[in-house]
Amino acid sequence: MVQSTEDSPHFDASRIIAPTLILRGEHDPIANLDDNQALLDALGSDSKKLVTI
């Protein structure tokens, strides 16, 4: 279990090794592109993709 604070995630993205697709809406007011890219970079999967729709 990972202890979370306001500045830390609720999970360790590097432990996610399954193929992962991150979808984001171009006008999403909460999940910005930089945050989504940081998540993508942190993933442990070799097969991962970020798509903006």
N, C-alpha and C positions, 0 to 999 in steps of 0.2 A: 504494500500500500504506500502511496506517495502522499506526504503531508502537503497540502496546498495552501497557498496564501493568495492574496489578491494579485501578486506579481508572478506567481508560478502556476504552471498548468496542473490539471487534475490527473495527468497521466504522463508517462515517459514515452514520447513519440518514437524514440530510438528502438523501443521494444516491439513496435508494430512492424512485422516483417511480411505480412500478407500484401499482395498487390493492392494498391490504394488509388482511388480516384477522388480528388477534391473538386467539387463543383461550387462555384460562387457566382452570385448575381452581380453584374457589372455595377449596379446602383445600390448594392447592399450597404446600408448605413452603419452596420455593426462590424462585420468581418471585412476589414480592408485588405487590399492586395498584398501589402507588406506582411501582414499577419499570416495570411494564407501561404505566402511564399516561405515564410519562416517555418511554418508547420511542415510543408513539403520537404524542405531541406533537412528537417530534424528526423523525418521518418526513417526507420531502419530498412524499409523495403527497397529492393533494387528495381522494382517495377512500380512506378508512381507517376502521377500526372496531375497537373492543375489546369482546369478548364474554366474560363469565364464565359458566362452566357448572358 
